[in-house]
Amino acid sequence: MNDRSSNRPQRSSLWQKCTSFRALKQVHAFMVVNGFNSNVSALREFIFASAMVISGTIDYAHQVFPYIAEPDTFMWNTIIRGSAQSLDPLNAVSLYKQMERRSGKPDSFTFPFLLKACTKLSWVKMGLGIHGKVVKFGFESNTFVRNTLIYFHANCGDLSVASALFDGSARRDVVACSALTAGYARRGELSVARQLFDEMPVKDLVSWNCRIQYSPPRTN
């Protein structure tokens, strides 16, 4: 009789060597044959590898994910994140709807990935709906979530909301400053953008690029 517990160290070493789609399918087959297809740790590694690590395997993650009986929040976040970064970020929103239907529990990492997908798609209505979910679950004061909300609203045109979020932030870091500065610069409100830039305690590459791109040319 085969002792499956002895295969656990082998699984970890196999994941380290899993760098291609072919290898991914082989490791997945190993999981199924050896009874790891219901093991939370193994499933987390599989979803992370297929959605985030190995190029071009996000579709395979989408095929397998519905067969996971009870995905935990890490699995949901990982496949939503991978989908948001893919060529078809709409899948991230579809997955979140599935998460709701399957009684998944979003956390402070879930919503930034969704907001970035909505920003890439310029999907204002859905982004506003996600903002509502953020408020409902009490994550609006989370710095990571709040910065992504500012980024979404600044990119999708509602600078009044982005500015209100920024003004209400307990911690106005360079990420939030850069997002709001870029939003005002794109709108053509260069004086406001310059003021925000000048008030930044620390400037990053994004803020400097924005400053250079939207600065008027010097005249002799």
C-alpha positions in Angstrom: 0.0 0.0 0.0 1.4 3.4 -1.0 1.9 5.8 1.9 0.8 9.2 0.5 2.3 11.1 3.4 5.8 10.2 2.1 5.0 12.1 -1.1 4.6 15.4 0.6 8.3 16.5 0.5 8.4 15.4 -3.1 5.5 17.7 -3.9 7.4 20.7 -2.6 10.5 19.9 -4.6 8.4 19.4 -7.7 6.9 22.9 -7.3 10.4 24.4 -7.2 11.1 22.8 -10.6 7.7 23.7 -12.1 8.6 26.5 -14.6 6.6 25.6 -17.7 3.0 24.8 -18.6 4.0 21.2 -19.3 5.5 20.8 -15.9 2.5 22.5 -14.3 0.2 19.9 -15.8 2.5 17.1 -14.7 2.5 18.4 -11.1 -1.2 18.9 -11.2 -1.7 15.2 -12.3 0.7 14.2 -9.5 -1.6 16.0 -7.1 -4.7 14.3 -8.3 -3.2 10.8 -8.4 -1.7 11.1 -4.9 -4.7 12.7 -3.3 -3.4 16.3 -2.9 -6.3 17.8 -4.9 -8.1 18.5 -1.7 -5.0 19.6 0.3 -5.2 23.3 1.0 -1.5 23.8 1.0 -1.0 22.0 -2.3 -3.9 23.9 -3.9 -2.5 27.2 -2.8 0.8 26.4 -4.4 -0.9 25.2 -7.6 -3.1 28.4 -7.9 -0.2 30.6 -7.1 2.0 28.9 -9.7 -0.6 28.8 -12.5 -2.0 32.3 -11.9 1.1 34.3 -10.9 4.4 32.5 -11.6 4.3 30.6 -14.9 3.7 32.7 -17.9 0.6 31.9 -20.0 -1.0 29.5 -17.6 -3.8 31.7 -16.1 -6.4 30.0 -18.4 -5.5 26.6 -16.9 -6.0 28.1 -13.4 -9.5 29.2 -14.6 -10.3 25.7 -15.8 -9.3 24.0 -12.6 -10.5 26.6 -10.0 -14.3 25.7 -10.3 -13.5 22.2 -9.1 -11.9 23.3 -5.9 -14.6 22.6 -3.3 -13.9 25.3 -0.8 -11.3 27.9 -2.0 -9.9 30.0 0.8 -9.4 33.7 0.6 -5.7 33.3 -0.4 -6.8 31.2 -3.4 -9.5 33.7 -4.4 -7.1 36.7 -4.1 -4.4 34.9 -6.0 -6.5 34.0 -9.0 -8.2 37.4 -9.0 -4.8 39.1 -8.9 -3.4 37.0 -11.7 -6.5 37.7 -13.8 -6.4 41.5 -13.1 -2.8 41.5 -14.4 -3.6 39.4 -17.5 -4.6 40.5 -20.9 -8.2 40.0 -20.0 -8.7 41.7 -16.6 -12.5 41.3 -17.0 -12.0 37.8 -15.6 -11.0 39.3 -12.2 -14.5 40.9 -11.9 -16.2 37.6 -12.9 -14.2 35.7 -10.3 -15.2 38.2 -7.6 -18.9 37.6 -8.5 -18.2 33.8 -8.2 -16.6 34.5 -4.9 -19.7 36.2 -3.6 -22.0 33.4 -4.9 -19.8 30.8 -3.2 -19.8 32.7 0.1 -16.1 33.6 -0.1 -14.7 36.1 2.3 -12.9 39.1 0.7 -10.2 40.9 2.7 -8.2 44.0 2.3 -6.1 42.5 -0.5 -9.1 41.5 -2.6 -10.4 44.9 -3.5 -7.2 46.6 -4.7 -6.8 43.9 -7.4 -10.4 44.4 -8.5 -10.0 48.2 -8.6 -6.9 47.9 -10.7 -8.8 45.6 -13.1 -11.6 48.2 -13.3 -9.1 51.0 -14.0 -7.5 49.0 -16.8 -10.9 48.4 -18.3 -12.0 52.1 -17.6 -15.1 50.4 -16.1 -16.4 53.2 -13.9 -19.7 51.7 -12.9 -18.2 48.5 -11.7 -15.4 50.4 -9.9 -18.0 52.4 -8.0 -19.7 49.2 -7.1 -16.4 47.9 -5.7 -15.9 51.1 -3.8 -19.3 50.4 -2.2 -18.2 46.9 -1.2 -15.0 48.4 0.3 -17.2 50.7 2.5 -19.5 47.8 3.4 -16.7 45.6 4.6 -15.0 48.4 6.5 -11.7 48.5 4.5 -11.8 52.2 3.4 -9.3 53.3 6.1 -6.8 50.6 5.0 -3.9 52.4 3.4 -3.4 49.9 0.6 -7.1 49.9 -0.3 -7.5 53.7 0.1 -4.5 54.3 -2.2 -6.0 52.1 -4.9 -9.3 53.9 -4.6 -7.5 57.2 -5.1 -5.7 55.6 -8.1 -9.0 54.3 -9.6 -10.9 57.6 -9.2 -8.0 59.7 -10.4 -7.6 57.6 -13.5 -11.3 57.3 -14.3 -12.1 61.0 -14.0 -13.7 61.7 -10.7 -11.0 63.8 -9.1 -13.4 65.2 -6.5 -13.8 61.7 -5.0 -10.0 61.0 -5.3 -9.2 64.3 -3.7 -11.7 63.8 -0.8 -10.1 60.3 -0.2 -6.7 61.9 -0.2 -7.6 64.7 2.1 -9.2 62.2 4.5 -6.2 59.9 4.6 -4.4 59.6 7.9 -1.3 58.8 6.0 -0.7 60.6 2.7 2.1 58.6 1.2 3.9 58.9 -2.1 1.7 56.4 -3.8 -1.5 58.4 -3.1 0.2 61.7 -3.9 1.5 60.4 -7.3 -1.9 59.0 -8.3 -3.7 62.2 -7.5 -1.0 64.4 -9.1 -1.1 62.4 -12.3 -4.9 62.6 -12.3 -4.9 66.4 -12.1 -2.1 66.7 -14.7 -4.1 64.6 -17.2 -7.1 66.8 -16.6 -5.0 69.8 -17.5 -5.1 71.3 -14.0 -1.4 71.8 -13.9 -1.2 74.3 -11.1 -2.9 71.9 -8.7 -0.7 69.1 -9.9 2.4 71.2 -9.4 1.3 72.2 -5.9 0.7 68.5 -5.0 4.1 67.6 -6.4 5.9 70.4 -4.5 4.2 69.4 -1.2 5.3 65.7 -1.5 7.8 65.0 1.3 9.3 62.2 -1.0 9.1 61.9 -4.8 9.1 58.6 -6.6 9.8 57.8 -10.3 6.1 58.1 -11.1 5.7 61.6 -9.7 8.9 62.8 -11.4 7.8 61.4 -14.8 4.5 63.1 -14.4 6.2 66.4 -13.5 8.4 66.2 -16.5 5.7 65.0 -18.9 3.2 67.7 -18.1 5.6 70.6 -17.5 5.3 73.4 -20.1 8.4 73.8 -22.3 10.8 76.4 -21.3 11.1 79.5 -23.4 14.3 81.4 -24.0 
